[in-house]
Amino acid sequence: MSDAHPVPTLAPDVLAAQALAKQHGVGTPNVLTTSAAQNREQSRAYQQWLSEPAPPVGRVVEHRLDHLPVPATLRLYYPEGAQEGPLPLYLHLHGGGFAYGDLDTLDRWKREIATEAGMVTAGLSYALAPEARYPVALEQVLGTLRWLREQAPQLGLDATRLAVGGESAGGNLALAALQRLRDENDAFVKAGVVIYGMLSARRDTGSQASFGDGRFGLSTEKLDWCWQQYAGDGVSLTDPGVAPLHGEIDGLPPLILLAAALDPLLDDTLDLANNLFASGATPTFIVYSGVPHSFIGMTRLLPQAREARTDLVQALKRNLA
């Protein structure tokens, strides 16, 4: 009998989707070999390809938040045929290592969630690094959440049913924002979502050792580059504001944690989930097998991405009921 462990491999659906993207000349940018401008352009082209054709929603409205220390644009997706009365809202913060991504990142995914959940979804054009380093984006997120609470009646929202989340770097910002709101005795957000969150700069985890070589896309080296863009040289990478896995977890709203099995960041989500369970909390926690970092945006191509979207919708509806 062999004691050998099976070699981790991408699911056939993922391989087919990656081949199709390569055929169309699009994909996730390599931050180590291209300029910031090229990274952002490639990311935009890839996200546009993933989102086409854009599923219809009831309406899309943008608000320029000029009152923030660094202004940002908020985009709201209203579901078609929504019930009368104020609606719950899920604010999703895009990934991109703090250095790329924009309002169009996961456009299809946000539209699908609005329709499937019957709630308003939103995206935010938070400031990117290295032009804007920590804590600029975090302060924008906090200001946006408070603006949504204050403006809820005018926006057709229920201020008591707001959720915030994000994937990768966006998951970092969501968790850090929830910790800040708790610390400031203003914990009004009802639920949080962390999807393969970039929650710490640790290089010594099992998932970094297993998948950090980059064979599934994301690598330890690329993550190091992202942390350098976001924090620069003057901020500790163990500061909970920068890396919220190092922060306290007590007093947070219910969390929905989704992770990819073939991701160097997997242990960040695993450790957060284990800490929450040990504290007596009951987060929603799901790991999807055979998929890499960034898989959730491929709902047009991947059954695993559609499964994750449906799981998220069900969890949001439970927590925002």
Summary of the structure (lengths in Angstrom):
residues: 321
radius of gyration: 18.5
end to end distance: 51.1
largest distance: 66.7
contacts: 1131
relative contact order: 0.14
helix: 40%
strand: 18%
